[in-house]
């Protein structure tokens, strides 16, 4: 299957600047050639146009909500949803390059437009804050809540993934969760695995379990990889690093497990890499790691 690469140079959902250069950094790290070397045809759809933060008021929005740049996020994510849906309609697998994690609102909306989907969220954070609970107002901490219509997002149809259900969402590798998020997860049908679960059971077993959750009764899955899922010693170029993340080898094992299930059952519908920030990086190593992990998810093997 052809891979359709869609860049979203978005930094409006985060506090720290520079993540808007993530798509360029990932491309520069050799994404197209790496995918070509594993036999995957790659078509680059270019970058969506994203407003500059300097030109906008973070507090100006059409609805009353504690969510910075919400109207701008809506505009970009609505365009992204159309791009993702168009790629799928054309028989391609969309690979979305961020940008901050707020872009997942658009990816999920597009991927679930006409199919039942599940989602695996490889992330240090749960991203289920809402405008009512967010301590920062940054939308990159809210995309999963938005997709599932939680809180204020119940009244924002543009942000909802129409065919994604809580019972098909698996969070993998959590280690930084706000108190309201913890309560929300416990009250929901979301399945969550922390780093402690990975420590106790191993990343392959946890990923297999997450795949079972995400694929149950659906037409395909979305895999969202926030590069802060990895320990900062391996991925320093992220805006919200948290110590104690997965190792380089654990990350590859997890994504190889996704690829194995995809080879077996054809489950992968869309994939995204987010939160690579080259300003905070060292020699572009985080973007390079992102490319390697995308290749593992898409079938790269040692033998």
Secondary structure, 3 states (H helix, E strand, C coil): CCEEEEEECCCCCCCCCCHHHHHHHHHHCCHHHHHHHCCCCEEEEEEECCCCHHHCCCCCCCCCCCCCCHHHHHHHHHHHHHHHHHHHHCCCEEEEEECCHHHHHHHHHHHCCCCCEEEEEECCECCCCCCCCCCCCCHHHCHHHHHCCCHHHHHCHHHCCCCEEEEEEEEEEECECCHHHHHHHHHCCCEEEEHHHHHHHCHHHHHHHHHHHHHCCCCEEEEEEEHHHECCCCCCCCCCCCCCCECHHHHHHHHHHHHHHHHHHCCEEEEEEECCCHHHCCCCHHHHHHHHHHHHHCCCCCC
